[in-house]
């Protein structure tokens, strides 16, 4: 009898153990399903090598990692090249001198556009780029507004710790034929024809490669502009950590932090052509 009772107790214990292990496995499966559900956030579309190359083409002669002085030299060279032909085609010495002064003034204006975001109020705190920077995070910016030859676009250069990490192009919709009538979907189609299908994230269309982060941003309502932001992915990650630690509280969204969370003007007239032409004609 004692042996039978012992075997009965052992059988009972084994049955309880099986029930518990089955329940644990079932719970694990349910827990795994819940985890999967949490991963269903949208992520930027991944670009292939050719599409990533198309993105960098919009940067022209500028490279990530450049210093402020490097960027000033490149822009200055581009401006001089643009004026050179006009000056050489003018026989009037007075007109040539006037063009040189205008050229030098344009270079000086770009140099003086430098601003560091160290906590003081700027004219950019409520602007087309107010969601592109934070204060007290070792960030800085320069801007060139190109309006020559019928163009109307601004090229913003964003720096982190003194090095270029993002370029932001603001394109006036009136300069893109049909854009005002067709809206942001038209701009998106132009971008996707170059970069491939994009992903909708936080009201923007985004793409990524191993090194780049590209965003098409709709600023048509307030500023009448479509915007393209191209940034260095690794530097963005470093900057996101600094912003979390140092940036003061703000009601406006931080586009870098939002992107991290969701994932767990002056072009060179020769090398970069015209941005509008590049968009509409595929140059």
N, C-alpha and C positions, 0 to 999 in steps of 0.2 A: 504493500500500500504506500509505504514511504517513497519507493522508487517511482510509482505511478504519479504520486503527487508532485515529485520533483520534475518529472518529464512534462507534467501538465503546466507547471509554473514556467518552465523553459519555453514551451510552445506559446504560452500566453505572452511572454516577454518578447519572443521573436515576432509575433503578430503585431504587437504594439510598435516595435522597432520598424517593421515594414510600413505601417500606417504613417508613422512620423516621418520616415525618409521619403515616402511618396508625397506627403503633404509639403515637405521642405522643397522637393524637386518641383512640385506644382507651383509653389510660391515663388521659387526662383524663376520659373518660366514667366509667371505674371510680372515679376519684377523686371525681367529682361524686356518684356513687351513694353512696360512703362518707359524704360530707358530709351527704347527705340522711338517711342512717340515724342520724347523730348528732343531727339535729334532731327526732327522734321523741319527745322528752321531753314529758311532760304539761304543759299550760299552763292557767292559770285561765280559766274560761269567761268570755266577754265579755258584759256586760250592756247592754241597750238603755237608752234614757233613762228609760223608765217603771220599769224594774227598779232602776236606780241611784237613782231618787227614793225607791223603797220602802226601800232601804238607809238613806238619810239620814233617813228618818222615824224610825228607831230611835234617832237621836241627839237627837231632841227639840229643845230650845232651845240645845243646845251646837253650836258651830262650830269646825272646825279652825282653828288659829292663835290661839285664845283663850289669855290668860295664866292663871296660877294664880289671881290675884285675880279675873279675869273669871268663872272657873268657880265660885269661892267665892260670888260675888254671885248667880249664877244659882241655885245649889243652896240658898243661904240664902233667897232669895225663894220658891223652891218649898216649902221646909219651913215658912216662915211662912204661906203660903197654905193649906197642908194643916192647920195648927193653927187658923187664923183661924175657920173655921166651927164647929169644936168649942168654941172659947173663947166665941164669940158665943152659942152655944146653951146655955151654962151660966150659971145665975144665981148660983151659989155663988161668992162672991169668992175664998174660999180655994182652991177647985178651979181657978178661972181662973189664979190666981197659980202654982199647982202646974204647970199646963199650960204656962205661959210659961217657967217654969224648965226644964221638960223640953225645950221647943222650943229654948231658947238653948243647952242642953247638947248637943243633937243638932247644931246648927250649929257649936259649938265643937269637937266631936269630929271633924267632917268637916274643919275647918280644920287641926286637929292631925294629920290622917292624912297630910299631905304628907311625902314622903321622897325624898331624892335619892340616886341610886345612884353614890356616889363611891368605892366600894371597901370600905366598912365592911360588916360582916355585918348583915343585917336579918332580920326574921321572915318575909320573903317569898322567901328564897333556896331554900327547899324548900316550895313551895305551889302552888296552882292556877295562879298566874301566873309560875312560875319560868322558863318558856320565853319570856316576853314582854319581858324587859329584859336589859340587860347592865350591868356595872359600869364606871365610869370613862369613860363616853361622853356625859356631860352629859344624862343621862336622869333623869326624876323621875316620881312617881306619887301620885295621891290615890284614895281609895276611899270609897264610901258604901254601906252595907249597909241595904237596905230590907226591913223585915219587917212593915210595917204592913198592915192590912186583909187578912191572910192571905197576903201576898206573901213570897217568900223569894228575893231576888236581890241580887247585888252589881254595882255599876257602878264599874269602874276607869277612871280618867282617866290616860293616859300622855302625858308631855311630853318634848319634845326641844328643847334650848336655850331652855327656858322657855315653849314654846308647845305647846298641845294638838295631838297628831297621831294619837292612837289612842284609841278607846273599846272597852272589853272588858266584855261582859255575861256574868255567870255565873248561870245559871238552874237552880235546884234542880229536879231531875227529878220529885220528889214533888209539885211544884206544877203539873205538866202532866199532866192526866188521861190515863192509859194509857201515859205515856212510859216508866215503869219496866218495864212488860211488853213494850212494842214496841221499846225500845232506841233507839240512835242513828239508825237508818234512819228512824224516825218523825220525829225532829227534822229530819233532812235533807229529808224530804218537805215539812215545814212551811216550811222555808227556800226550797226550790226552787219552791214554790207562789207565793212572793213575788219571788224573784230570778231564776227560770229555772233550767235544768239546770246543776249545778255540776260541777267537775272534781276528781277525786281526786288529791291531791298531798301526799306525805309524811304520810299518815294523816289529812289534813284535807280538807274540801270547800271549794273556793275559787271566787270570782268576781272579775271586774275590770271597771272602766269606765275612761275616760280619766283619771279623777282618784281613783277609790276602789279599795280592796282589801278585800274581805270574806271572812271565813273562818268556817266552822262547825267547831267543835273538840269532840271527844269527851273529856270528863273524867269520864265516868260511873264508870269503874272505881275510881279513887282518891278522887274527891271528890263523886260522885253529882250531877254537874252537866253540862249542855250549855252550851257557850259560843259566843258570837258576837263576833268581833273585827272592827271597822271602822276602817280607817286611811287616811290621806292618802298616796296613791301616791308623789308627788314627794318628800315628806319621808322616806318609808321608804327611798327610794333614797339620799338624802343620809346617813341614819343608817347604812345598810348599809356605806357607805364608812368612816365613823367607827369602826364596830364592828370592821371588818377591821383597822384601823390601831391601835386603842387598847384594845379589850376583852381582858382576860387570857384565857389558855387555859381552856377549860371543856369538860367531858365532855358537858354537855347541849347539845342541838341549838339552834341559833339560827333561829327561824322566819322572820325577815326574810331572813337570808342564804340559807336554803334556798329561799325563794320567788324571790329574785333569781337564784340559781344555776339553778333550774328554768326560768327564763325567759331564758336566754342569758346607893247605889246610889241614885241617887235620880232617877227620871225625873220630868219635869214631868207632874203628874197631869192637866193639861188638854191641853197640846199633844202630849204623848207617850203619853198614856193608860197602860195597864199593859202591860208587855212580854209577859207571858204571854198576855193577851187578844189582843194584836196578833198573836201567833204562831198561836193556836188559832182565833181568830174572824175574823182578817183585818182588825182595826180599825186 
